[in-house]
Amino acid sequence: MDYLQLINKCLVELNYKQVYAFAELTKNDHKKIKSILNVLNAEICSYDRWNFLLREARITLSANAGEIANPVNGRIAALIIDNIKLGYTDDFEKFFINSQPANTYTTFNDKILLPRFGESKTVKILYYTKDYAVSAEGAEKPEMEEGADCSLIPAPFAEPLLVYGACMRLKGNPKHVRFNYWYSMYKEALANMRSKISVNAHEAPSVKLFRN
């Protein structure tokens, strides 16, 4: 379900008039719904190590370089060189004097600091992307902007999570006549997504909804 379809689903739930084209979304509540959908999409995606966000990047580390520009927009899950997984340390200063613990890496500004090798190495990076949407052409992006853009949340879960979650957040009132319905549908969709696609069964995420 694309961005425009999600917005129209929200409008139906809120008893508002649907639109036929993305350009028609000019009213204040239209703009709020557009914003809330992206905020909620990012919150759900960032709350856990969902496998649908897992990506891989490979980059060459030049001989004796000791650092590479960080090539990923996301949270690093594993960094591997010569089939050895390097551990993360936050003591970046030791890398500048080459006294860091063995088989470790750190980050500094927009760079990844690594051990120095006498020959070039391939660095394999597994990471959870922060590009939570995708265009109609398949280009991943941080958020939905055009009508044909889609969330990276898998299709069976994206609609109930985003539509019902957005309606709750827009109204922000538990006394609203449809609030409990929206909440139950949202909670059920989140539970289903946890059980079916969570990476670790013992680390199920929870997503809190706040009022505006």
Secondary structure, DSSP 4 states (H G I P E B T S, - for coil): -BHHHHHHHHHHHTTPPP-SSGGG--SHHHHHHHHHHHHHHHHHHHTS--GGGEEEEEEEE-TT--EEE---SEEEEEEEETTEEEEE-S-THHHHTT-PPTTEEEEETTEEE----SS-EEEEEEEEES--EE-TTS-EESS--STT-EESS-HHHHHHHHHHHHHHHHH--TTSTTHHHHHHHHHHHHHHHHHHH-S-TTS---------
